[in-house]
Amino acid sequence: AFESNALLYYLSNVLSLPVGVFAAASLVLTVLRILDALNDPITGLVIDNIRSPWGKYKPPMLIGAVTSSVFFLILFADFGLTNYWFVVIFGLAYILWDITYGVNDIAYWSMLPSLSMEQKTRENMGAFARICANVGMFAIMVAWEPVTSALGNTPRGWFIVAVAVTVAMLGFQCFTLLGVKEDKGRFKQEEGTSLRQMFSVLFKNDQLMWTTLSMALFMVGYCTTTGFAMYYMQYVFGNKDMYAILAAVVGVSQLAALAVFPAVSKRHSRRALYTFATALLTAGYVVFFFAEASLYLIAAAGVIVFVGQAFIQLLMLMFLADTIEYGQWKLGKRNDSITFSIQPLINKIGGALSTGIISITLVLCGIKTGDTAAEAIDAAGKMTLKVSMLVIPLIMIIVGYFIYRAKYKIDEKMYKEMVADLKMRGDIKE
């Protein structure tokens, strides 16, 4: 959360990087995120082939958590460089952090579908996991600006915050590593998956591919909007100190939406919930576009957007989980980690493309024109920022919704039929 919400701001507004070095670092960030995203299925392949006394998921979770912590701290370490050597060190640290974090992330989320075959139980577990994840994310969103400001908004202050975030992350990892019990006998023992078979797992699972495209469009839009939030409050609203308050408001609304999702999903189909959430998002984006300097309208729009986003975020997780059984049913082999490697792949591509959009916009609208960030921008610059933050993302989210409506076919009835068939074949044990 600290990386995705604050790293670009750290580069643009805290470090005194010349505009050329900032542009190079931003380009490296964008390219490395995309390249590393392509590595995620291979990470999933490795995890799928793990056979250990400690289970399939916990060893890579532990290794990924510890190693990613080291590289995360290097990202926020001040080496006193403002030339292109900074780009080299930053790029190496970032790609190593991204790879090791991906190992932890893929192992964690691919464990979830293995804990239950019931859709509603998965929804409850997914909602709880997302609530916990979002508590952490919004704690960062609310706290990072006032805390780093209190520490002088210096590179040293930011490094202290990075250390605190790292310690908290390692502490919370222990809950899963020590508290979750993996059912090692639920599924039929299968042979390992080869690199060639990995591509078959991905590309012959048509429902996974359509889910991937829909999720990718949504995540690029969502990451772009959230990535612009601090810049919007500073340059359009005119008071960046209100960012923490806005983050708290939308954070509570998103957590509330995740908390009520299991109850709402009992009465409505997933398709109906996705339609409702997309309509909410659309309304929220429109209100946000015209809110300008009205804090009440901004807060109202933020609540509407993040309630809709919370529903879609959890629905996407469930769509992805169901494609595991679909792939097992269609292709004859269960590859949950390869399948769930799509989630961090999409998140990284979403973050990469949003970083590219934001970085280009910062230059075009006049925020980043020299060694330091501008104090203010003109009306044309504000409009450029708003279009990039709100119009482009909304178009992506709506296109992703229509792809889902046209191509995704795993409803509640089909899922039950697939699971029953898998049990009859002996692929899933009662």
C-alpha positions as CSV (number, residue, x, y, z in Angstrom):
1,A,0.0,0.0,0.0
2,F,2.8,2.4,0.9
3,E,4.6,1.6,-2.4
4,S,1.5,2.0,-4.6
5,N,0.1,5.1,-2.9
6,A,3.2,7.1,-2.0
7,L,6.3,6.0,-4.0
8,L,5.6,8.2,-7.0
9,Y,4.9,11.2,-4.7
10,Y,8.2,10.5,-3.0
11,L,10.0,10.6,-6.3
12,S,8.3,13.7,-7.6
13,N,7.9,15.9,-4.5
14,V,10.4,14.7,-1.8
15,L,13.6,13.9,-3.7
16,S,15.1,16.8,-5.5
17,L,15.4,14.9,-8.8
18,P,16.0,16.8,-12.1
19,V,13.0,16.4,-14.4
20,G,15.0,14.2,-16.7
21,V,16.0,11.8,-13.9
22,F,12.4,11.8,-12.6
23,A,11.1,11.0,-16.1
24,A,13.7,8.2,-16.4
25,A,12.9,6.7,-13.0
26,S,9.1,6.9,-13.8
27,L,9.7,5.1,-17.1
28,V,11.8,2.4,-15.4
29,L,9.1,2.0,-12.8
30,T,6.5,1.5,-15.6
31,V,8.5,-0.9,-17.7
32,L,9.7,-3.0,-14.8
33,R,6.2,-3.4,-13.4
34,I,5.1,-4.7,-16.8
35,L,8.1,-7.0,-17.2
36,D,7.8,-8.4,-13.7
37,A,4.1,-8.9,-14.2
38,L,4.9,-11.4,-17.0
39,N,7.1,-13.3,-14.5
40,D,4.1,-13.9,-12.1
41,P,2.8,-17.0,-13.9
42,I,6.2,-18.6,-13.6
43,T,6.1,-17.8,-9.9
44,G,2.7,-19.5,-9.8
45,L,4.2,-22.5,-11.6
46,V,6.9,-22.8,-9.0
47,I,4.4,-22.6,-6.2
48,D,2.1,-25.1,-7.8
49,N,5.0,-27.6,-8.0
50,I,6.0,-27.3,-4.3
51,R,5.7,-30.4,-2.2
52,S,6.9,-29.9,1.3
53,P,6.1,-31.1,4.9
54,W,5.0,-27.5,5.6
55,G,2.5,-27.5,2.8
56,K,2.4,-25.8,-0.6
57,Y,1.7,-22.2,0.3
58,K,3.5,-21.2,3.6
59,P,7.1,-21.7,2.6
60,P,7.0,-19.2,-0.3
61,M,4.9,-16.9,1.8
62,L,7.6,-16.7,4.4
63,I,10.5,-16.5,2.0
64,G,8.7,-13.8,0.0
65,A,7.9,-11.7,3.1
66,V,11.4,-11.6,4.5
67,T,13.3,-11.0,1.2
68,S,10.8,-8.3,-0.1
69,S,11.3,-6.4,3.2
70,V,15.0,-5.9,2.5
71,F,14.5,-4.6,-1.0
72,F,11.5,-2.4,0.1
73,L,13.8,-0.6,2.6
74,I,16.4,0.0,-0.2
75,L,13.7,1.7,-2.3
76,F,13.4,4.4,0.4
77,A,17.0,4.6,1.4
78,D,18.7,7.9,0.7
79,F,22.0,7.3,-1.1
80,G,22.4,11.0,-1.9
81,L,22.2,10.5,-5.6
82,T,20.3,12.8,-8.0
83,N,21.9,11.7,-11.3
84,Y,21.2,8.7,-13.5
85,W,23.0,6.4,-11.0
86,F,19.9,6.9,-8.9
87,V,17.8,5.4,-11.7
88,V,20.1,2.3,-11.8
89,I,20.0,1.6,-8.1
90,F,16.3,2.4,-7.8
91,G,15.5,0.1,-10.8
92,L,17.5,-2.9,-9.4
93,A,15.9,-2.5,-5.9
94,Y,12.4,-2.2,-7.4
95,I,12.5,-5.3,-9.7
96,L,13.9,-7.4,-6.8
97,W,11.3,-6.1,-4.4
98,D,8.5,-6.7,-7.0
99,I,9.6,-10.3,-7.7
100,T,9.9,-11.3,-4.0
101,Y,6.7,-9.6,-3.0
102,G,5.0,-11.4,-5.8
103,V,6.1,-14.8,-4.4
104,N,4.4,-13.9,-1.1
105,D,1.3,-12.4,-2.7
106,I,0.6,-15.3,-5.1
107,A,1.1,-17.9,-2.4
108,Y,-1.3,-16.0,0.0
109,W,-4.2,-15.5,-2.4
110,S,-3.9,-18.9,-4.1
111,M,-4.4,-20.6,-0.7
112,L,-7.9,-19.1,-0.4
113,P,-9.7,-21.3,-2.9
114,S,-8.2,-24.4,-1.4
115,L,-9.9,-23.7,1.9
116,S,-13.5,-24.2,0.7
117,M,-15.4,-25.4,-2.4
118,E,-18.6,-23.4,-1.3
119,Q,-19.0,-20.1,-3.2
120,K,-20.7,-18.4,-0.2
121,T,-18.0,-19.5,2.2
122,R,-15.4,-18.2,-0.2
123,E,-17.2,-14.9,-0.4
124,N,-17.1,-14.7,3.4
125,M,-13.4,-15.5,3.6
126,G,-12.6,-13.2,0.7
127,A,-14.6,-10.4,2.2
128,F,-12.8,-10.8,5.6
129,A,-9.4,-11.0,3.8
130,R,-10.1,-7.9,1.8
131,I,-11.4,-6.0,4.9
132,C,-8.1,-6.8,6.7
133,A,-6.1,-5.9,3.6
134,N,-8.0,-2.6,3.1
135,V,-7.7,-1.7,6.8
136,G,-3.9,-1.8,6.2
137,M,-4.1,0.0,2.9
138,F,-6.3,2.9,4.2
139,A,-4.3,3.1,7.4
140,I,-1.4,3.9,5.1
141,M,-3.4,6.3,2.9
142,V,-4.6,8.2,6.0
143,A,-1.3,8.3,7.8
144,W,1.5,8.6,5.3
145,E,1.1,12.3,4.5
146,P,0.7,13.7,8.0
147,V,3.3,11.4,9.4
148,T,5.9,12.1,6.8
149,S,5.1,15.9,7.1
150,A,5.6,15.6,10.9
151,L,9.0,14.1,10.2
152,G,9.9,17.0,8.0
153,N,9.0,15.5,4.7
154,T,12.6,14.6,4.3
155,P,14.1,11.4,2.8
156,R,15.2,10.3,6.3
157,G,11.6,10.8,7.6
158,W,10.3,8.7,4.7
159,F,12.8,5.9,5.5
160,I,11.7,5.8,9.1
161,V,8.1,5.4,7.9
162,A,9.2,2.6,5.5
163,V,10.9,0.8,8.4
164,A,7.7,1.0,10.5
165,V,5.6,-0.3,7.6
166,T,8.0,-3.2,7.1
167,V,7.9,-4.2,10.8
168,A,4.0,-4.1,10.7
169,M,3.9,-6.2,7.5
170,L,6.1,-8.9,9.0
171,G,4.1,-9.0,12.2
172,F,0.8,-9.4,10.4
173,Q,2.2,-12.2,8.2
174,C,2.6,-14.3,11.3
175,F,-1.2,-14.5,11.7
176,T,-1.5,-16.4,8.4
177,L,1.7,-18.4,8.8
178,L,0.9,-19.6,12.3
179,G,-2.9,-19.6,12.3
180,V,-4.2,-21.0,9.0
181,K,-4.4,-24.7,8.5
182,E,-4.0,-26.1,5.0
183,D,-6.1,-29.2,4.1
184,K,-3.5,-31.2,2.3
185,G,-5.8,-34.1,1.4
186,R,-8.7,-32.2,-0.2
187,F,-7.5,-32.6,-3.8
188,K,-6.2,-35.5,-5.8
189,Q,-2.4,-35.7,-6.0
190,E,-1.2,-34.6,-9.4
191,E,2.0,-34.6,-11.3
192,G,4.0,-31.4,-11.5
193,T,3.3,-28.8,-14.2
194,S,5.8,-28.0,-16.9
195,L,6.5,-24.6,-18.4
196,R,4.8,-25.7,-21.6
197,Q,1.7,-26.9,-19.6
198,M,1.7,-23.5,-17.8
199,F,0.8,-21.7,-21.1
200,S,-2.0,-24.3,-21.7
201,V,-3.4,-23.7,-18.2
202,L,-3.6,-20.0,-18.9
203,F,-4.6,-19.7,-22.5
204,K,-6.9,-22.7,-22.8
205,N,-9.0,-21.4,-19.9
206,D,-11.2,-19.0,-21.8
207,Q,-13.0,-17.8,-18.7
208,L,-9.7,-17.0,-17.0
209,M,-8.7,-14.9,-20.1
210,W,-11.9,-12.9,-20.2
211,T,-11.7,-12.3,-16.5
212,T,-8.2,-11.2,-16.9
213,L,-9.1,-8.6,-19.5
214,S,-12.0,-7.3,-17.5
215,M,-10.0,-7.1,-14.3
216,A,-7.0,-5.4,-16.1
217,L,-9.2,-2.6,-17.4
218,F,-10.8,-2.1,-14.0
219,M,-7.4,-2.1,-12.2
220,V,-5.8,0.4,-14.6
221,G,-8.7,2.7,-14.1
222,Y,-8.9,2.3,-10.3
223,C,-5.1,2.6,-9.8
224,T,-5.0,5.7,-12.0
225,T,-7.7,7.4,-10.0
226,T,-6.3,6.6,-6.6
227,G,-2.8,7.5,-7.7
228,F,-3.9,11.0,-8.6
229,A,-5.7,11.6,-5.2
230,M,-3.0,13.5,-3.5
231,Y,-2.3,15.6,-6.6
232,Y,-6.0,16.4,-6.9
233,M,-6.3,17.5,-3.3
234,Q,-3.1,19.7,-3.6
235,Y,-3.6,21.2,-7.0
236,V,-7.4,21.2,-7.7
237,F,-9.0,21.3,-4.3
238,G,-6.1,23.5,-3.0
239,N,-5.3,21.8,0.4
240,K,-3.3,18.6,0.5
241,D,-3.8,18.4,4.3
242,M,-7.4,17.3,3.6
243,Y,-6.1,14.2,1.8
244,A,-5.9,12.3,5.0
245,I,-9.5,13.1,5.9
246,L,-10.7,12.1,2.5
247,A,-8.8,8.9,2.7
248,A,-10.3,8.1,6.1
249,V,-13.9,8.8,4.8
250,V,-13.5,6.6,1.7
251,G,-11.7,4.0,3.6
252,V,-14.5,3.6,6.1
253,S,-17.1,3.4,3.3
254,Q,-15.1,0.8,1.5
255,L,-14.7,-1.4,4.6
256,A,-18.4,-1.0,5.3
257,A,-19.2,-2.2,1.8
258,L,-17.0,-5.2,2.1
259,A,-18.6,-6.0,5.5
260,V,-22.1,-6.1,4.1
261,F,-21.2,-7.8,0.8
262,P,-21.8,-11.4,2.1
263,A,-25.3,-10.5,3.3
264,V,-26.1,-8.7,0.1
265,S,-24.8,-11.5,-2.1
266,K,-27.2,-13.9,-0.5
267,R,-30.1,-12.0,-2.1
268,H,-28.7,-11.0,-5.4
269,S,-26.7,-12.7,-8.1
270,R,-23.1,-11.7,-8.8
271,R,-24.1,-10.3,-12.2
272,A,-26.7,-8.1,-10.6
273,L,-24.2,-6.9,-8.0
274,Y,-21.6,-6.1,-10.7
275,T,-24.2,-4.1,-12.6
276,F,-25.2,-2.2,-9.5
277,A,-21.5,-1.5,-8.5
278,T,-20.7,-0.2,-12.0
279,A,-23.7,2.1,-11.9
280,L,-22.5,3.5,-8.5
281,L,-19.0,4.0,-9.8
282,T,-20.3,5.9,-12.9
283,A,-22.4,8.2,-10.7
284,G,-19.5,8.8,-8.3
285,Y,-17.1,9.7,-11.1
286,V,-19.5,12.2,-12.6
287,V,-20.0,13.9,-9.2
288,F,-16.3,13.9,-8.6
289,F,-15.6,15.6,-12.0
290,F,-17.8,18.5,-11.2
291,A,-16.9,18.7,-7.4
292,E,-13.9,21.0,-7.9
293,A,-13.3,22.7,-4.5
294,S,-16.3,21.4,-2.7
295,L,-15.1,19.1,0.1
296,Y,-18.6,17.8,0.7
297,L,-19.1,16.8,-3.0
298,I,-15.6,15.3,-3.1
299,A,-16.3,13.2,0.0
300,A,-19.7,12.1,-1.3
301,A,-18.3,11.2,-4.7
302,G,-15.4,9.3,-2.9
303,V,-17.9,7.3,-0.8
304,I,-20.0,6.3,-3.9
305,V,-16.9,5.4,-5.9
306,F,-15.3,3.3,-3.2
307,V,-18.5,1.4,-2.2
308,G,-18.8,0.4,-5.9
309,Q,-15.1,-0.4,-6.1
310,A,-15.2,-2.6,-3.0
311,F,-18.0,-4.7,-4.5
312,I,-16.2,-5.1,-7.8
313,Q,-12.9,-5.8,-6.1
314,L,-14.4,-8.7,-4.2
315,L,-16.4,-9.9,-7.2
316,M,-13.3,-10.1,-9.3
317,L,-11.6,-12.2,-6.6
318,M,-14.5,-14.6,-6.7
319,F,-14.6,-14.7,-10.5
320,L,-10.9,-15.6,-10.5
321,A,-11.4,-18.3,-7.8
322,D,-14.1,-19.9,-9.8
323,T,-11.9,-20.2,-12.9
324,I,-9.7,-22.6,-11.0
325,E,-12.5,-25.2,-10.8
326,Y,-13.4,-24.3,-14.4
327,G,-9.8,-25.0,-15.6
328,Q,-9.7,-28.2,-13.6
329,W,-13.0,-29.3,-15.0
330,K,-12.1,-28.4,-18.6
331,L,-8.4,-29.3,-18.7
332,G,-8.2,-32.1,-16.1
333,K,-5.7,-30.5,-13.8
334,R,-5.9,-28.1,-10.8
335,N,-3.4,-25.2,-11.0
336,D,-4.6,-22.7,-8.3
337,S,-1.3,-20.8,-8.0
338,I,-0.8,-20.4,-11.7
339,T,-4.4,-19.2,-12.0
340,F,-4.1,-16.8,-9.1
341,S,-0.8,-15.4,-10.4
342,I,-3.1,-13.5,-12.8
343,Q,-4.2,-11.3,-9.8
344,P,-0.8,-9.8,-9.0
345,L,0.0,-9.7,-12.8
346,I,-3.1,-7.6,-13.3
347,N,-2.3,-5.4,-10.3
348,K,1.2,-4.8,-11.5
349,I,0.1,-4.0,-15.0
350,G,-2.6,-1.7,-13.6
351,G,-0.1,0.0,-11.4
352,A,2.5,0.2,-14.3
353,L,0.1,1.8,-16.8
354,S,-1.4,4.1,-14.2
355,T,2.1,5.2,-13.2
356,G,2.8,6.0,-16.9
357,I,-0.5,7.9,-17.2
358,I,0.2,9.9,-14.0
359,S,3.8,10.6,-14.8
360,I,2.9,12.0,-18.3
361,T,0.1,14.0,-16.8
362,L,2.3,15.5,-14.2
363,V,4.5,16.9,-16.9
364,L,1.7,18.0,-19.2
365,C,-0.3,19.8,-16.6
366,G,2.7,21.6,-15.2
367,I,3.2,20.0,-11.9
368,K,6.7,18.6,-12.7
369,T,8.7,21.0,-14.9
370,G,12.0,21.3,-13.0
371,D,13.9,19.9,-10.1
372,T,11.1,20.6,-7.7
373,A,7.3,20.3,-8.0
374,A,5.2,23.4,-8.9
375,E,3.2,25.2,-6.2
376,A,0.1,25.6,-8.4
377,I,-1.2,24.9,-11.9
378,D,-3.5,26.9,-14.2
379,A,-7.1,26.0,-15.2
380,A,-5.9,24.1,-18.3
381,G,-3.6,22.0,-16.1
382,K,-6.4,21.3,-13.7
383,M,-8.6,20.1,-16.5
384,T,-5.8,17.9,-17.8
385,L,-5.4,16.3,-14.4
386,K,-9.2,15.8,-14.0
387,V,-9.5,14.1,-17.4
388,S,-6.6,11.7,-16.7
389,M,-7.9,11.0,-13.2
390,L,-11.6,10.6,-13.9
391,V,-12.6,10.4,-17.5
392,I,-10.1,7.9,-18.9
393,P,-10.4,5.5,-15.9
394,L,-14.2,5.6,-16.1
395,I,-14.1,4.6,-19.7
396,M,-11.8,1.7,-18.9
397,I,-14.1,0.5,-16.1
398,I,-17.2,0.5,-18.2
399,V,-15.5,-1.3,-21.1
400,G,-14.4,-4.0,-18.6
401,Y,-17.9,-4.4,-17.3
402,F,-19.3,-5.0,-20.8
403,I,-16.6,-7.6,-21.5
404,Y,-17.7,-9.4,-18.4
405,R,-21.4,-9.2,-19.4
406,A,-20.7,-10.6,-22.9
407,K,-18.1,-13.3,-22.1
408,Y,-18.2,-14.6,-18.5
409,K,-20.5,-17.6,-18.1
410,I,-19.7,-19.2,-14.8
411,D,-22.8,-18.5,-12.8
412,E,-23.9,-20.1,-9.5
413,K,-25.7,-23.0,-11.3
414,M,-22.7,-23.8,-13.6
415,Y,-20.3,-23.7,-10.7
416,K,-22.3,-26.3,-8.7
417,E,-22.5,-28.6,-11.7
418,M,-18.7,-28.3,-12.3
419,V,-17.9,-29.1,-8.6
420,A,-20.3,-32.1,-8.6
421,D,-18.7,-33.4,-11.8
422,L,-15.2,-33.0,-10.3
423,K,-16.2,-34.9,-7.2
424,M,-17.7,-37.7,-9.4
425,R,-14.4,-37.9,-11.3
426,G,-12.5,-38.1,-8.0
427,D,-10.6,-34.9,-8.6
428,I,-12.1,-33.3,-5.4
429,K,-12.6,-35.5,-2.3
430,E,-15.8,-35.2,-0.3
